[in-house]
Amino acid sequence: MEYSIHWSVVAVLVFLPFLMGFFVYGAGRAGEKKREGRGISRAGRTLAICTVAVELALMLLLAGMFYWNSRIMLLHLYEDAEMTLECTIPAVCGFGLHFRIDGLRLIYALIAAFMWAMTTFLSGEYFSRHEHVSRFYLFLLWTLGATMGVFLSADLMTTFLFFEIMSFTSYVWVAQEENVPALRAAETYLAVAVIGGLVMLMGIFLLYHELGTLEIANLAAAAANHGDKGILYAAGACMLVGFGAKAGAFPLHIWLPKAHPVAPAPASALLSGILTKTGIYGVLILSCNLFLRDGDWGILILALGVVTMVGGALLAVFSLDLKRTLACSSMSQIGFILVGIGMQGLLGEENALAVHGTLLHMVNHSLIKLVLFMAAGVIYMNTHELDLNVIRGYGRKKPLLKGIFLTGALAIGGIPLFAGYVSKTLLHESIVEYGGGGLFTAVEWLFLISGGLTVAYMTKLFVAVFVEKNRDVERQAAYDEKKPYMNRVTGFALTLSAVVLLLWGLVPRYTMDSAARLGQSFMGLYETGEAVAYYSWGNLTGALISVGIGAAVYLILVRKMLMKAPAAGGESAEYVNPWPAWLDMEEMLYRPLLLSLFPLLCGILCRILDSALDLLVVLLRKTLYRDSPLPHELVEGNTVTTAVGHVLNGLQWLGNRTWKRRHPSSREYVHLLAMGHARIKEDGFIIRRSMSFGLLLFCLGLGLTLVYILLF
């Protein structure tokens, strides 16, 4: 049984931010002129806040309707009923736009609306003295609309369209400060997004050719009836490149540790908490629809997840930059989520633990990074620094900020009674349930070690910023005396975000389990299974092992090896990062490959082809098309120029002997007319050759496109 409500609600959620972006930009620009380019007008900020507030209110209304409708369906024993909201806009890009709201889409649209509202509140104070603020608000709202379009999309073409819009609009966030690090990070972000998007589009074309549908709900049935699994794997791998790049999965994670530190804190919170989840949403489409319960695909996603999980955690432990540490942490947590998606495929129909763990860790990571990045934004607003050695001791006498950051740190560390503990427990239990020994014992231990590394680097951040004193006594005194360090609106946004995160984890039976049941159908799960005893001794053991590993890593690695002993007379040690700079994958592999080696090889190939064409032309002129003299070939010009030239030469001769006897002329008109004719002919040849070359390239590209569509 299916329940539907009016389609216009979806259209408002997606397109209202795009429309309001223009009004906010116009009002903001007027304010910038009055403030000499800094800040934004009150009208512009108010319009932005009203827009995100409408989005949040509408999503809360929809969530309430879904909740009451589900209660009614349970009372009437309609266990297979699903309330949906659908919208179709035909004739857009040939396929039309198709939107749908169901359980998972509702959850993430609600989280997106909440996070946008909180970061917009923070933006008012954060950008009070910045330049180009109107531009930021414009792309803030446009990215909200594009993100809603991705999460609510019902077919892959709609997903792709809004996915690419989101990539280009969020690029401006990374480049907002317009300094060298920001522009370089934005360049990397855009390159990864564009290359990933093009590869994804190839996969979409191939998939449509094979299955004849891009409707997400129909992919599982179409794939089950398709004989050649290899072609589907090829299409899925292409799309995985695009979605994995946005999620920050290895090896396309290179943009993530560089974009977050240079982007403004409100943007960093959204990049980490929401935009990475659009990539995970795409991976879920592939894993839970196209390759539903496919063990081979599950192994691939699991392998990517393990490498991403461990690699991000290691980078975070060594990092000295507050926001870069949180960015590397995001990479690691994305790895945890990918492990859950991989386990879904391996466990088959008995994958309830993996399904619930994946969904809940997605939600947890979004809410946690909202809290942590906004807290980092408050620190940066007051210090304009992110280096741990400089901001050390900033929060010692700021109990509210300390409590907010601690809430996020404990949640992401998987400490019992906090949100991250529940989702990590479910993911860990899914690995244990699969068993298999050998390889999967290693996967389990890498999972626990990565959890321990999370505890270690979050302990490092908390102790450095909120417990230890700064080495500079005067700076520490300035930090302690800094009051107020955030206004009431910013304080409200941070406090509300932390309270939501805290309550979300304290009563998981009423919050997290309900959300997991609501969103599980998207991942092909319709029976919940037995309730998990989250605080049984067996489940607590896994968390305690990770905490123990984290304590050991912090005490031995961080305090002993990643801190330089103070000089004579010094008061405290200094944090250091011995991680080799040459291990940067972007500088070591991608930039040399894409910016140096690849263009060089293409240049050599083009030069060879160009020379081969010239040699072919010469060969043909010497053999089949060799030149032969004409019977009455003229030395220069043509018959007309020669005849007219002789006439003019005769008139010149006659004039020199009569009326021009005193000033005779001596021009050779046959030659002059022949030269003029040659110039006209050459100009015409150049024009024709240029047009022919352009048409040739166009026809070649069109022909290759048609061949690809027909054959693949």
C-alpha positions as CSV (number, residue, x, y, z in Angstrom):
1,M,0.0,0.0,0.0
2,E,1.4,3.4,-0.9
3,Y,0.4,6.8,0.4
4,S,1.1,10.0,-1.5
5,I,0.8,13.8,-0.8
6,H,1.0,16.8,-3.1
7,W,4.1,17.0,-5.4
8,S,4.5,20.7,-5.0
9,V,6.2,20.2,-1.6
10,V,9.1,18.5,-3.3
11,A,9.4,21.3,-5.9
12,V,9.5,23.9,-3.1
13,L,12.2,22.0,-1.2
14,V,14.4,21.8,-4.3
15,F,13.8,25.0,-6.1
16,L,13.0,27.6,-3.4
17,P,16.7,27.9,-2.4
18,F,17.7,28.6,-6.0
19,L,15.1,31.3,-6.4
20,M,15.9,32.9,-3.0
21,G,19.6,32.9,-3.7
22,F,19.1,35.8,-6.3
23,F,17.2,37.9,-3.8
24,V,19.7,37.3,-1.0
25,Y,22.6,38.2,-3.3
26,G,20.9,41.4,-4.5
27,A,20.1,42.5,-0.9
28,G,23.5,41.5,0.2
29,R,25.3,43.4,-2.5
30,A,23.5,46.6,-1.5
31,G,24.7,46.1,2.0
32,E,28.3,45.4,0.9
33,K,28.5,48.7,-0.9
34,K,27.5,50.6,2.2
35,R,30.0,48.6,4.3
36,E,32.9,49.0,1.9
37,G,32.6,45.4,0.7
38,R,32.6,43.8,4.1
39,G,29.8,41.8,5.8
40,I,26.3,41.5,4.4
41,S,23.2,43.6,4.9
42,R,20.7,42.7,7.6
43,A,18.0,42.2,4.9
44,G,20.2,39.7,3.0
45,R,21.0,37.8,6.1
46,T,17.4,37.8,7.2
47,L,16.3,36.5,3.8
48,A,18.8,33.7,4.0
49,I,17.8,32.7,7.5
50,C,14.1,32.8,6.5
51,T,14.8,30.5,3.5
52,V,16.6,27.8,5.5
53,A,14.0,28.2,8.3
54,V,11.2,27.5,5.7
55,E,13.1,24.4,4.5
56,L,13.6,23.1,8.0
57,A,9.9,23.8,9.0
58,L,8.7,22.0,5.9
59,M,10.9,19.0,6.6
60,L,9.7,18.9,10.2
61,L,6.1,18.9,9.0
62,L,6.8,16.1,6.6
63,A,8.6,14.1,9.3
64,G,5.6,14.5,11.5
65,M,3.3,13.3,8.8
66,F,5.5,10.3,8.1
67,Y,5.5,9.5,11.9
68,W,1.8,9.7,12.4
69,N,1.1,7.8,9.1
70,S,3.4,5.0,10.2
71,R,1.5,4.8,13.5
72,I,-1.8,4.5,11.7
73,M,-0.4,1.8,9.3
74,L,0.9,-0.2,12.3
75,L,-2.5,0.1,14.0
76,H,-4.2,-1.3,10.9
77,L,-1.4,-4.0,10.4
78,Y,-0.3,-2.5,7.1
79,E,3.3,-3.7,7.6
80,D,4.2,-3.4,3.9
81,A,2.7,0.1,3.5
82,E,5.0,3.0,2.7
83,M,4.1,6.7,2.6
84,T,5.7,8.4,-0.3
85,L,5.8,11.8,-2.0
86,E,6.6,12.0,-5.7
87,C,7.1,14.8,-8.2
88,T,7.9,14.6,-11.9
89,I,8.9,17.6,-14.1
90,P,8.9,16.3,-17.8
91,A,11.1,17.3,-20.7
92,V,14.1,18.4,-18.8
93,C,17.3,17.1,-20.4
94,G,15.3,14.6,-22.3
95,F,14.6,12.4,-19.3
96,G,12.7,14.8,-17.1
97,L,13.3,15.3,-13.4
98,H,11.9,12.7,-11.0
99,F,11.8,13.2,-7.2
100,R,10.6,11.0,-4.4
101,I,10.5,11.2,-0.6
102,D,10.5,8.0,1.4
103,G,12.3,6.9,4.6
104,L,16.0,7.4,3.9
105,R,15.4,10.5,1.7
106,L,13.2,12.0,4.4
107,I,15.9,11.5,7.0
108,Y,18.7,13.1,5.0
109,A,16.6,15.9,3.6
110,L,15.7,16.7,7.3
111,I,19.4,16.5,8.4
112,A,20.4,18.8,5.5
113,A,17.8,21.4,6.4
114,F,18.8,21.3,10.0
115,M,22.5,21.6,9.3
116,W,22.0,24.5,6.8
117,A,19.9,26.3,9.4
118,M,22.6,26.0,12.1
119,T,25.5,27.0,9.8
120,T,23.5,29.9,8.5
121,F,23.1,31.1,12.0
122,L,26.8,30.8,12.6
123,S,27.6,32.6,9.3
124,G,26.2,35.9,10.6
125,E,29.0,36.4,13.1
126,Y,31.6,34.4,11.2
127,F,31.4,36.6,8.1
128,S,30.8,39.9,9.9
129,R,34.2,41.3,8.7
130,H,34.7,39.2,5.6
131,E,34.6,40.2,1.9
132,H,32.3,38.8,-0.8
133,V,29.8,37.5,1.8
134,S,26.9,38.0,-0.6
135,R,28.5,35.6,-3.0
136,F,28.9,33.0,-0.2
137,Y,25.3,33.2,0.7
138,L,24.2,32.9,-2.9
139,F,26.1,29.7,-3.4
140,L,25.2,28.5,0.1
141,L,21.5,28.5,-0.9
142,W,22.1,27.2,-4.4
143,T,24.1,24.3,-2.9
144,L,21.2,23.6,-0.5
145,G,18.8,23.3,-3.5
146,A,21.2,21.1,-5.4
147,T,21.8,18.8,-2.3
148,M,18.1,18.5,-1.8
149,G,17.8,17.6,-5.5
150,V,20.4,14.8,-5.0
151,F,18.8,13.3,-1.9
152,L,15.3,13.4,-3.2
153,S,16.1,12.2,-6.7
154,A,14.2,9.1,-8.0
155,D,16.3,8.3,-11.0
156,L,20.0,8.5,-11.8
157,M,19.8,11.2,-14.4
158,T,18.2,13.6,-11.9
159,T,20.8,12.5,-9.3
160,F,23.6,13.3,-11.8
161,L,22.2,16.7,-12.8
162,F,22.0,18.0,-9.3
163,F,25.2,16.2,-8.2
164,E,27.1,18.2,-10.8
165,I,25.3,21.5,-9.9
166,M,26.3,20.9,-6.3
167,S,29.9,20.3,-7.2
168,F,30.2,23.6,-9.1
169,T,28.3,25.7,-6.5
170,S,30.3,24.2,-3.5
171,Y,33.5,24.9,-5.4
172,V,33.0,28.6,-4.5
173,W,32.9,27.7,-0.8
174,V,36.5,26.2,-1.0
175,A,37.7,29.2,-3.0
176,Q,35.9,31.8,-0.8
177,E,39.0,33.3,0.8
178,E,40.8,33.7,-2.6
179,N,44.3,33.2,-1.2
180,V,46.8,30.8,-2.6
181,P,46.0,27.7,-0.5
182,A,42.3,28.2,-1.0
183,L,42.6,28.5,-4.8
184,R,44.9,25.5,-5.0
185,A,42.5,23.4,-2.9
186,A,39.6,24.6,-4.9
187,E,41.4,23.6,-8.1
188,T,41.9,20.1,-6.7
189,Y,38.3,19.9,-5.5
190,L,37.0,20.9,-8.9
191,A,39.3,18.6,-10.9
192,V,38.3,15.6,-8.8
193,A,34.6,16.6,-9.1
194,V,34.7,17.1,-12.9
195,I,36.7,14.0,-13.6
196,G,34.5,11.9,-11.3
197,G,31.4,13.4,-12.9
198,L,32.4,12.6,-16.4
199,V,33.3,9.0,-15.5
200,M,30.0,8.7,-13.7
201,L,28.1,9.9,-16.8
202,M,29.8,7.2,-18.9
203,G,28.5,4.6,-16.4
204,I,25.0,6.1,-16.5
205,F,25.0,5.9,-20.4
206,L,26.2,2.3,-20.3
207,L,23.7,1.3,-17.6
208,Y,20.8,2.9,-19.5
209,H,21.8,1.1,-22.7
210,E,21.9,-2.2,-20.9
211,L,18.9,-2.0,-18.6
212,G,16.7,0.6,-20.4
213,T,15.9,2.4,-17.2
214,L,17.5,4.8,-14.7
215,E,14.7,4.7,-12.2
216,I,16.3,3.8,-8.9
217,A,13.4,1.7,-7.7
218,N,13.5,-0.4,-10.8
219,L,17.3,-1.1,-10.9
220,A,17.2,-4.2,-8.8
221,A,14.6,-6.0,-10.9
222,A,16.2,-4.9,-14.2
223,A,19.7,-6.0,-13.0
224,A,18.3,-9.4,-11.9
225,N,17.0,-10.1,-15.4
226,H,20.2,-9.0,-17.1
227,G,22.4,-11.8,-18.4
228,D,25.8,-10.1,-18.6
229,K,27.0,-9.2,-15.1
230,G,30.3,-7.9,-16.4
231,I,28.8,-5.0,-18.3
232,L,26.9,-4.0,-15.1
233,Y,30.1,-4.2,-13.1
234,A,31.8,-1.9,-15.6
235,A,28.9,0.6,-15.4
236,G,28.9,0.4,-11.6
237,A,32.6,0.9,-11.4
238,C,32.4,4.1,-13.5
239,M,29.6,5.5,-11.3
240,L,31.5,4.4,-8.2
241,V,34.4,6.7,-9.3
242,G,32.1,9.7,-9.3
243,F,30.3,8.9,-6.1
244,G,33.4,7.8,-4.3
245,A,35.2,11.0,-5.2
246,K,32.5,13.1,-3.6
247,A,32.4,10.8,-0.5
248,G,36.1,11.2,0.0
249,A,36.9,7.5,-0.4
250,F,40.4,6.3,-1.1
251,P,42.1,6.9,-3.6
252,L,40.1,10.0,-4.6
253,H,40.1,11.5,-1.1
254,I,42.9,14.0,-1.9
255,W,40.5,17.0,-2.0
256,L,39.1,16.4,1.4
257,P,42.1,17.1,3.8
258,K,43.0,20.2,1.7
259,A,39.5,21.8,1.1
260,H,38.3,21.7,4.7
261,P,41.0,23.7,6.3
262,V,40.8,26.6,3.8
263,A,37.0,26.7,3.5
264,P,35.1,28.8,6.0
265,A,33.9,26.9,9.0
266,P,30.2,26.9,8.0
267,A,31.2,25.5,4.6
268,S,33.5,22.9,6.2
269,A,30.7,21.6,8.4
270,L,28.5,21.1,5.3
271,L,31.2,19.7,3.1
272,S,32.0,17.1,5.8
273,G,28.6,16.4,7.2
274,I,26.4,16.6,4.1
275,L,28.2,16.7,0.8
276,T,30.2,13.6,1.5
277,K,26.9,11.9,2.2
278,T,25.6,12.6,-1.3
279,G,28.5,10.4,-2.5
280,I,27.5,7.8,0.1
281,Y,23.9,8.1,-1.2
282,G,25.2,7.2,-4.7
283,V,27.1,4.2,-3.4
284,L,24.0,3.0,-1.6
285,I,22.0,3.3,-4.9
286,L,24.6,1.0,-6.5
287,S,25.1,-1.4,-3.7
288,C,21.4,-1.7,-2.5
289,N,19.7,-1.6,-5.9
290,L,21.9,-2.4,-8.8
291,F,24.0,-4.9,-6.9
292,L,21.6,-5.9,-4.2
293,R,23.2,-8.6,-1.9
294,D,26.0,-9.1,-4.4
295,G,29.0,-10.6,-2.5
296,D,31.6,-9.7,-5.1
297,W,30.5,-6.0,-5.1
298,G,30.5,-6.2,-1.3
299,I,34.1,-7.3,-1.2
300,L,35.1,-4.3,-3.4
301,I,33.3,-1.8,-1.2
302,L,34.6,-3.4,2.0
303,A,38.2,-3.2,0.7
304,L,37.8,0.5,-0.2
305,G,36.2,1.1,3.2
306,V,39.0,-0.5,5.2
307,V,41.7,1.4,3.4
308,T,39.8,4.7,3.7
309,M,39.0,4.0,7.4
310,V,42.6,3.2,8.4
311,G,44.3,5.8,6.2
312,G,42.1,8.7,7.3
313,A,42.7,7.8,11.0
314,L,46.4,7.7,10.6
315,L,46.5,11.1,8.8
316,A,44.4,12.6,11.6
317,V,46.7,11.3,14.3
318,F,49.7,13.1,12.7
319,S,47.9,16.3,11.7
320,L,48.7,19.6,13.5
321,D,45.9,21.6,12.0
322,L,42.6,21.6,13.8
323,K,40.3,21.6,10.8
324,R,42.6,19.3,8.8
325,T,42.5,16.8,11.6
326,L,38.7,16.9,11.5
327,A,38.8,16.6,7.7
328,C,41.0,13.5,7.9
329,S,38.6,12.2,10.6
330,S,35.8,12.6,8.1
331,M,37.7,10.5,5.6
332,S,38.1,7.8,8.3
333,Q,34.4,7.8,9.3
334,I,33.4,7.5,5.6
335,G,35.5,4.4,5.6
336,F,33.5,3.0,8.6
337,I,30.3,3.7,6.5
338,L,31.7,2.0,3.4
339,V,32.6,-1.0,5.6
340,G,29.0,-1.2,6.6
341,I,27.8,-1.0,3.0
342,G,30.3,-3.8,2.0
343,M,29.0,-6.0,4.8
344,Q,25.4,-5.6,3.6
345,G,26.4,-7.3,0.3
346,L,28.3,-10.0,2.1
347,L,25.6,-10.8,4.7
348,G,22.9,-11.1,2.1
349,E,19.4,-11.3,3.5
350,E,20.7,-11.4,7.0
351,N,22.1,-7.9,6.9
352,A,19.9,-6.0,9.4
353,L,22.9,-5.1,11.6
354,A,24.9,-3.8,8.7
355,V,21.9,-1.8,7.3
356,H,21.1,-0.2,10.6
357,G,24.8,0.5,11.4
358,T,25.4,2.1,8.0
359,L,22.4,4.4,8.2
360,L,23.0,5.4,11.8
361,H,26.7,6.1,11.3
362,M,25.8,8.3,8.3
363,V,23.5,10.3,10.5
364,N,25.9,10.3,13.5
365,H,28.8,11.5,11.4
366,S,26.7,14.4,10.0
367,L,25.5,15.6,13.4
368,I,29.0,15.1,15.0
369,K,30.8,17.1,12.3
370,L,28.3,19.9,12.5
371,V,29.1,20.3,16.2
372,L,32.9,19.9,15.8
373,F,33.4,22.2,12.7
374,M,31.2,24.9,14.2
375,A,33.2,24.8,17.4
376,A,36.4,25.0,15.3
377,G,34.8,28.0,13.5
378,V,34.4,29.8,16.9
379,I,38.0,29.1,17.7
380,Y,39.2,30.4,14.3
381,M,36.9,33.5,14.6
382,N,38.8,34.6,17.7
383,T,42.3,33.4,17.0
384,H,42.5,33.4,13.2
385,E,44.8,30.4,13.6
386,L,44.3,26.6,13.3
387,D,47.8,25.3,14.3
388,L,47.5,23.3,17.5
389,N,50.6,24.9,18.9
390,V,49.1,28.4,18.5
391,I,45.5,27.8,19.6
392,R,46.7,25.6,22.5
393,G,44.9,26.4,25.7
394,Y,42.3,28.6,24.0
395,G,39.3,26.9,25.6
396,R,40.6,26.3,29.1
397,K,38.2,28.9,30.7
398,K,35.3,28.5,28.2
399,P,33.1,25.8,29.7
400,L,30.3,26.1,27.2
401,L,32.6,25.7,24.2
402,K,34.4,22.9,26.0
403,G,31.2,21.0,26.7
404,I,30.1,21.3,23.1
405,F,33.4,20.1,21.7
406,L,33.5,17.3,24.2
407,T,30.1,16.1,23.2
408,G,31.2,15.8,19.6
409,A,34.5,14.2,20.6
410,L,32.9,11.5,22.8
411,A,30.3,10.8,20.1
412,I,32.8,10.3,17.3
413,G,35.1,8.3,19.6
414,G,32.3,5.7,20.1
415,I,32.2,6.1,23.9
416,P,29.1,4.4,25.5
417,L,26.0,6.6,26.1
418,F,27.0,8.7,23.0
419,A,25.6,8.3,19.5
420,G,28.8,7.0,17.8
421,Y,28.9,4.0,20.2
422,V,25.5,2.6,18.9
423,S,26.4,2.8,15.2
424,K,29.9,1.5,15.6
425,T,28.6,-1.4,17.7
426,L,26.2,-2.4,15.0
427,L,28.9,-2.2,12.3
428,H,31.3,-4.2,14.5
429,E,28.6,-6.8,15.2
430,S,27.9,-7.2,11.5
431,I,31.6,-8.1,10.9
432,V,31.5,-10.6,13.8
433,E,28.2,-12.1,12.5
434,Y,29.8,-12.8,9.1
435,G,32.8,-14.5,10.7
436,G,34.9,-16.3,8.2
437,G,38.1,-16.0,10.2
438,G,41.4,-15.2,8.6
439,L,40.8,-12.1,6.5
440,F,37.7,-11.0,8.4
441,T,39.5,-11.4,11.7
442,A,42.0,-8.8,10.3
443,V,39.1,-6.6,9.1
444,E,37.6,-6.8,12.6
445,W,40.9,-5.8,14.2
446,L,41.5,-3.0,11.7
447,F,38.0,-1.7,12.6
448,L,38.8,-1.7,16.4
449,I,42.2,-0.1,15.8
450,S,40.7,2.6,13.6
451,G,38.2,3.3,16.5
452,G,41.2,3.5,18.8
453,L,43.0,5.9,16.5
454,T,39.8,8.0,16.6
455,V,39.9,8.2,20.4
456,A,43.6,9.1,20.2
457,Y,43.3,12.0,17.8
458,M,40.2,13.4,19.4
459,T,41.9,13.2,22.8
460,K,44.9,15.1,21.2
461,L,42.6,17.9,20.0
462,F,40.7,18.2,23.3
463,V,43.7,18.2,25.5
464,A,45.6,20.7,23.4
465,V,42.8,23.2,23.0
466,F,40.9,22.8,26.3
467,V,43.3,21.4,28.9
468,E,46.9,22.4,28.3
469,K,48.3,25.9,28.6
470,N,49.8,27.8,25.7
471,R,53.6,28.0,25.6
472,D,53.2,31.8,25.2
473,V,52.1,33.2,28.6
474,E,50.8,36.5,27.1
475,R,48.8,34.7,24.5
476,Q,47.3,32.4,27.1
477,A,46.3,35.4,29.2
478,A,44.7,37.0,26.2
479,Y,42.8,33.7,25.5
480,D,41.5,33.5,29.1
481,E,40.4,37.1,29.1
482,K,38.5,36.9,25.8
483,K,34.9,37.5,26.6
484,P,32.5,37.3,24.9
485,Y,33.9,34.9,22.3
486,M,30.6,34.3,20.5
487,N,27.3,36.1,20.2
488,R,24.0,34.7,21.3
489,V,22.9,33.5,17.8
490,T,26.2,31.6,17.4
491,G,25.9,30.2,20.9
492,F,22.3,29.1,20.2
493,A,23.3,27.3,17.0
494,L,26.2,25.4,18.7
495,T,24.2,24.6,21.9
496,L,21.2,23.3,20.0
497,S,23.4,21.2,17.7
498,A,25.2,19.6,20.7
499,V,21.9,19.0,22.5
500,V,20.3,17.3,19.5
501,L,23.4,15.1,19.2
502,L,23.5,14.3,22.9
503,L,19.8,13.4,23.1
504,W,20.0,11.4,19.9
505,G,22.5,9.1,21.5
506,L,21.2,8.9,25.0
507,V,17.9,7.3,24.1
508,P,18.7,5.1,21.0
509,R,15.6,2.9,21.4
510,Y,13.4,5.9,20.7
511,T,15.5,7.9,18.3
512,M,18.1,5.8,16.5
513,D,16.2,2.6,16.2
514,S,13.1,4.4,14.9
515,A,15.2,6.2,12.3
516,A,16.9,2.9,11.2
517,R,13.5,1.3,10.7
518,L,12.3,4.2,8.7
519,G,15.2,4.2,6.3
520,Q,15.9,0.5,6.0
521,S,13.6,-0.1,3.0
522,F,15.9,2.0,0.7
523,M,18.6,-0.7,1.4
524,G,16.3,-3.6,0.6
525,L,15.5,-4.5,4.2
526,Y,11.9,-4.9,5.3
527,E,12.2,-7.1,8.4
528,T,13.9,-5.4,11.4
529,G,15.0,-8.6,13.2
530,E,15.8,-8.9,16.9
531,A,16.6,-5.8,19.0
532,V,20.3,-5.4,19.8
533,A,21.3,-5.2,23.4
534,Y,23.6,-2.2,23.0
535,Y,25.0,-2.3,26.5
536,S,25.6,-6.0,26.9
537,W,29.0,-7.0,28.1
538,G,29.9,-8.4,24.6
539,N,29.1,-5.1,22.9
540,L,30.8,-3.0,25.5
541,T,33.9,-5.1,25.1
542,G,34.4,-3.9,21.6
543,A,34.2,-0.3,22.7
544,L,36.5,-0.8,25.6
545,I,39.1,-2.5,23.3
546,S,39.0,0.6,21.0
547,V,39.3,3.0,24.0
548,G,42.3,1.0,25.3
549,I,44.0,1.1,21.9
550,G,43.3,4.8,21.8
551,A,44.8,5.4,25.2
552,A,47.9,3.5,24.3
553,V,48.3,5.4,21.0
554,Y,47.8,8.7,22.7
555,L,50.2,8.0,25.6
556,I,52.9,6.3,23.6
557,L,52.7,7.8,20.0
558,V,51.3,11.2,20.6
559,R,52.8,12.2,23.9
560,K,56.2,10.5,23.3
561,M,56.8,10.6,19.6
562,L,54.7,13.4,18.2
563,M,55.8,16.0,20.7
564,K,59.2,17.7,20.7
565,A,60.8,18.1,24.1
566,P,61.0,21.7,25.4
567,A,64.3,23.6,25.1
568,A,66.2,24.5,28.2
569,G,64.0,26.7,30.3
570,G,60.9,25.9,28.2
571,E,57.6,25.2,29.9
572,S,56.0,22.6,27.7
573,A,56.7,20.4,24.7
574,E,55.6,21.3,21.1
575,Y,53.4,19.2,18.8
576,V,55.2,18.0,15.7
577,N,54.2,16.2,12.5
578,P,56.9,13.8,11.2
579,W,54.7,12.6,8.4
580,P,56.8,12.7,5.2
581,A,55.7,15.5,2.9
582,W,56.5,13.3,-0.2
583,L,53.7,10.9,0.8
584,D,51.1,13.5,-0.3
585,M,49.3,11.5,-3.1
586,E,48.2,14.7,-4.9
587,E,51.8,16.0,-5.2
588,M,53.4,12.5,-5.6
589,L,51.0,11.0,-8.1
590,Y,48.0,13.0,-9.4
591,R,49.5,16.3,-10.3
592,P,52.6,14.8,-12.0
593,L,50.4,12.3,-13.8
594,L,47.6,14.7,-14.9
595,L,49.5,17.9,-15.3
596,S,52.9,16.7,-16.6
597,L,53.1,13.1,-17.8
598,F,49.6,12.9,-19.4
599,P,49.9,16.2,-21.4
600,L,53.4,15.2,-22.5
601,L,52.2,11.8,-23.8
602,C,49.2,13.4,-25.5
603,G,51.6,16.0,-27.1
604,I,53.9,13.2,-28.4
605,L,51.0,11.2,-29.7
606,C,49.5,14.3,-31.5
607,R,52.9,15.2,-32.9
608,I,53.3,11.6,-34.3
609,L,49.8,11.7,-35.8
610,D,50.4,15.2,-37.3
611,S,53.8,14.0,-38.8
612,A,52.2,10.8,-40.1
613,L,49.5,12.8,-41.8
614,D,52.1,15.1,-43.5
615,L,54.1,12.0,-44.6
616,L,50.9,10.5,-46.0
617,V,50.1,13.6,-48.0
618,V,53.7,13.7,-49.4
619,L,53.5,10.0,-50.3
620,L,50.2,10.4,-52.1
621,R,51.5,13.4,-54.1
622,K,54.6,11.4,-55.1
623,T,52.6,8.3,-56.1
624,L,48.8,8.3,-56.8
625,Y,48.4,12.1,-56.9
626,R,51.8,13.2,-58.2
627,D,51.8,16.5,-60.1
628,S,51.9,16.5,-63.9
629,P,52.5,19.6,-66.2
630,L,49.6,20.9,-68.2
631,P,49.9,21.1,-72.0
632,H,49.6,24.9,-72.0
633,E,50.3,25.7,-68.4
634,L,50.8,29.4,-67.7
635,V,53.9,30.6,-65.8
636,E,51.7,32.6,-63.5
637,G,48.1,33.8,-63.1
638,N,45.3,32.5,-65.3
639,T,43.9,33.2,-68.7
640,V,41.9,36.2,-67.6
641,T,44.7,37.9,-65.6
642,T,47.1,37.3,-68.5
643,A,44.8,38.7,-71.2
644,V,43.8,41.8,-69.1
645,G,47.5,42.3,-68.2
646,H,48.5,42.3,-71.9
647,V,45.8,44.8,-72.7
648,L,47.0,47.1,-69.8
649,N,50.6,46.7,-71.0
650,G,49.5,47.8,-74.5
651,L,47.7,50.8,-73.2
652,Q,50.8,51.7,-71.1
653,W,53.0,51.4,-74.2
654,L,50.6,53.7,-76.1
655,G,50.5,56.3,-73.3
656,N,54.3,56.3,-73.0
657,R,54.5,57.4,-76.6
658,T,51.8,60.0,-76.6
659,W,50.3,61.7,-73.5
660,K,52.7,60.3,-70.9
661,R,55.9,60.9,-73.0
662,R,57.4,63.2,-70.3
663,H,56.5,60.9,-67.3
664,P,56.4,57.3,-68.7
665,S,55.5,54.3,-66.5
666,S,57.0,50.8,-66.5
667,R,54.7,48.4,-64.8
668,E,54.3,44.7,-65.7
669,Y,50.6,44.3,-65.4
670,V,50.6,40.6,-66.3
671,H,52.7,39.9,-63.2
672,L,50.9,42.4,-61.0
673,L,47.5,40.9,-61.8
674,A,48.9,37.4,-61.4
675,M,50.2,38.3,-57.9
676,G,46.8,39.8,-56.9
677,H,45.0,36.7,-58.1
678,A,47.4,34.5,-56.1
679,R,46.8,36.5,-52.9
680,I,43.0,36.3,-53.3
681,K,43.3,32.6,-53.9
682,E,45.5,32.0,-50.9
683,D,43.2,34.0,-48.6
684,G,40.3,31.9,-49.8
685,F,42.2,28.7,-49.3
686,I,43.1,29.7,-45.7
687,I,39.5,30.5,-44.9
688,R,38.2,27.3,-46.5
689,R,40.9,25.2,-44.7
690,S,40.0,26.7,-41.3
691,M,36.3,26.1,-41.7
692,S,36.9,22.6,-43.1
693,F,39.2,21.8,-40.1
694,G,36.6,23.0,-37.6
695,L,33.8,21.1,-39.3
696,L,36.1,18.0,-39.5
697,L,36.7,18.1,-35.8
698,F,33.0,18.6,-35.1
699,C,32.0,15.7,-37.3
700,L,34.7,13.5,-35.8
701,G,33.4,14.2,-32.2
702,L,29.8,13.7,-33.3
703,G,30.7,10.4,-35.0
704,L,32.6,9.0,-32.0
705,T,29.6,10.0,-29.8
706,L,27.2,8.2,-32.1
707,V,29.4,5.1,-32.3
708,Y,29.7,5.0,-28.4
709,I,25.9,5.3,-28.1
710,L,25.2,2.6,-30.7
711,L,27.9,0.1,-29.6
712,F,27.9,0.6,-25.8
